[in-house]
């Protein structure tokens, strides 16, 4: 009988073959993991270290060491196997080798793929005992291209400032993101909302072994947001100029491995005709111009690389036109549907084999501080695509990433293992997945309690899409211009709380002059009734979470703080603040004094909420929320404070900055200030 294989601090690593730069970068991560777990640097065998006569790890970069029947052969597949005195790590290709390295860190060393983002610390070990027959064989992923869109990256851009002003974020920040993406089995990245085609971040992605991708506002990498001020925007009047810009982008990016994006929208994230005075006025004419533009993009890409992988990221109006048969494209283009509403069985063009999806786990007009997607909701959404064979592409919008430890892990796991999870219902598969996740992070003893806590959190009415008539009606939209209160989304979120607080505060500030309209009073009354029901849910949830706090094992205390306690506190205290401002609106006509007392109560709730955020700003995260702009609790606090003062007969106070979309040009200019004065479409060449 063979003895067990022991991995310990002094087990050496042998490398067979010549590791490429992306593999060397993954090896550097392994070395860091090894040191965290064992307290010794990893011993890598070279001609200078001496020969080894005992057990060893072997990274087989050439995939030749295992018998042919055991070698990984499919794209990105990989194998970990003990054979005699060797623990072999092998991949079928470049990324397969990278995934083999990270699988060793996860399965053997116990390093969480999101360790940087959730601060879940691996346990220190002296040794890991394994069966002499240990084998882990990971077949090719179900979804071919699996990536993240770093979008609306207000926090990331401020937290990881690029000191050379050659990008929205420092290389160190992007590297931490790319490492996490690879550890979770991703292979593709959109490196920012409006990355220039020649930014260094693209070179970093290649050095990490990731494919590049661009989103629906930056086709071919063209930064439409930086359209030059002295060039009128029009498709029909500017075809040659656009073609030159696209050609420049193709020339700049053609040597990168990537999934090219074709699309045609306006200078910003709008339908192009909103900014093109010469655009047709009917859908057929607009669709014809969009198709012509996209076919030009495809031709330019194919001229540079006949075998290029191309996707049509058909956001909003483009999906509508395509479904209506107004846009036609070559069959070899991946159709990427914009998530919600893609399964329209009444349309001639249906989601089907070879398609893909752009899926919002978060985003500008969604959750900015909390993770409302449950594993079940993620599995159910993605299963629709798997069931019809739409598994070519999935892009998750992860925005600032840190608050998404649960949903992003569930989503990435499903993309790789959809075939396994489809063996049962999405609900049953998600339940098993969540149990495994909770056991890994909190231990088997706490599983029943943690399961109950997460069930209560994901079951909040806030997180539901209520049927018509059950959700409160927003007549005013609380002054917010993006339509986040429309039907078809979760009924409430942290961003909606902020929108309500900001809108109600502005209304109270203007009340001495303008009064309060009937619509505002109706909204305040209806939402107040709804939020009082939610208050009872939050009381129960908070009680569960606080009771568990003292029982959480030490390695999981920080992940419990940031992913559980902080998120519950944000929603609960935000709920309280909104109720108090509803009270202020409803009280104003009878007594401004009573309204002022209610507004002060809202202010206290908000300041307590900000204190809760500060508790999640420890160690390396000490300034995490400083540059958050979309929800912007700091701005919200200031405008609520101004409402208090006006109701008390005093002048307004200045505010730190204007949050949300109320002054969105300020926001984007601040976030992308490094691009001011830069040429279009390239970054380093000055005008």
QUITAQUI-V179941 format. One line per field, one symbol per residue. ss: DSSP state (H for helix, E for strand, C for the rest). phi: phi as a letter, one per 20 degrees, with the letter a starting at -180 (. if undefined). psi: psi as a letter, one per 20 degrees, with the letter a starting at -180 (. if undefined). A space follows every 50 residues. Layout:
# QUITAQUI-V179941
ss: ???
phi: ???
psi: ???
This chain:
# QUITAQUI-V179941
ss: CCCCEEEECCCEEEEECCCCHHHHHHHHHHHHHHHHHHCCCCCECCCCCC CCCCCEEEEECCCCCCCHHHCCCCCCCEEEEEECCEEEEEECCHHHHHHH HHHHHHHHHCCCCCHHHHCCCCCCCCEEEECCCCEEEECCCCCCEEEEEC CCCHHHHHHCCCCCCCCCCCHHHHHHHHHHHHHCCCCEEECCCCCCCCCH HHHHHHHCCCEECCCCCCHHHCCHHHCCCCCCCCCCCCHHHHHHHHHHHH HHHCCCCEEEEECCCCCCCCCHHHCCCCCCCCHHHHHHHHHHHHHHHHHH HHHHCCCCEEEEECCCHHHHHHHCCCCCCCCCCEEEECCCCCCCCCCCCC CCCCCEEEEECCCCCCCCCCCCCCHHHHHHHHHHHHHCCCCCEEEEECCC CHHHHHHHHHHHHHHHHHHHHCCCCHHHHHHHHHHHHHHHHHCHHHHHHH HHHHHHHHCCHHHCCCCCCCCCCCCCHHHCCCCCCCCCCCCCCHHHHHHH HHHHHHHHHHHHHHCCCHHHHHHHHHHHHHHHHHHHHHHHHHHHHHHHHC CCCHHHHHHHHHHHHHHHHHHHHHHHHHHHHHHHHHHHCCCHHHHHHHHH HHHHHHHHHHHHHHHCCCHHHCCCCCCCCCCCHHHHHHHHHHHHHHHCCC CCCCCCCCCHHHHHHHHHHHHCHHHCCECCCCCCCEC
phi: .fffedebgdfeddddndffgfffffffffffggffedmcffedfcfeen eddcfbeceefelcffggfdffcegmfbcdbecmeddedbcfbgfgffff ffffffeeemefgdgfedleefffceacecffdgbcddffffefdcbcde cleffffefdfefeldrfbfgffffffffffffenecbbdepfbfffdff ffffgffenefebcdfecfmnfeffdgffedfeaffecgfffffffffff ffdfeefadfddabcefcecgfffcdfdfgedffffffffffffffgfff fffebgdgeccdeeflffffffffmecccgfeefedeemfmfeefeefdd fbgnebbddeeaqgecfdccdefegffffffffgfgfdmecfbbdeedle mgedgeffffffffgfdgfffffcfgffffffffgfffffecnffeggff ffffffffegggeedffgneefedfellmeeemfeffncgfbbfffgfff fffffffffeggedmcfffffffffffgffffffgffffffffgffffgf dffgfdfffffeecfffffgffffgfffgffggfffegfebfffgfffff fffffffffffffffedclfegcgegdfcffmfffggffffffgfffend ffdfdfaeelefcffffffffdffefnefceeeeeef
psi: pqrqpppahjprpppproprghhhhhhhgggggghggijqqpoppaihir qpjbqqqooniilihqqhiiqphrpjqqppppocjpopoqqhaghggghg ghhggghgikpphkhhhikopqppqhqopqqijppoporqqgpgporqon qllggghhhmqoiilkriqqhgghhhghgggghjjqjqpolrglpqhkqh hhhgghhijqqqqraiilpjjonhhkpphjoqopghikghgggggggggg hhihiqproqpqroaahamqphiiioijqqiqgggghghgggghhggggg ghhhnhjqppqonmqdhhgggghijipprqhjppooqldqjhmniiqhoq papiaaqopohargkbphirnipqhghgggghhhgghjjmkhppopoidi ghjkhghhggghgghhkhgghiiaqhggghggghggghgghiqhhigggh ghghghgijqhhjqnqqphhqqpnhijkjpiikijrqjrqhqrhhhgggg ggghghghhighgiaprhgggggggghggghhghghghggghggghhhgi ipqghjhhhhghifgghghggghgggggghhgggghighhohgghhgghh gggggghhghhhghhjnqcijhkgjgjphggmhggggghgghgggghjkr qqqqqgrprbjhlhhgghhggkhiipiqrpirgioq.
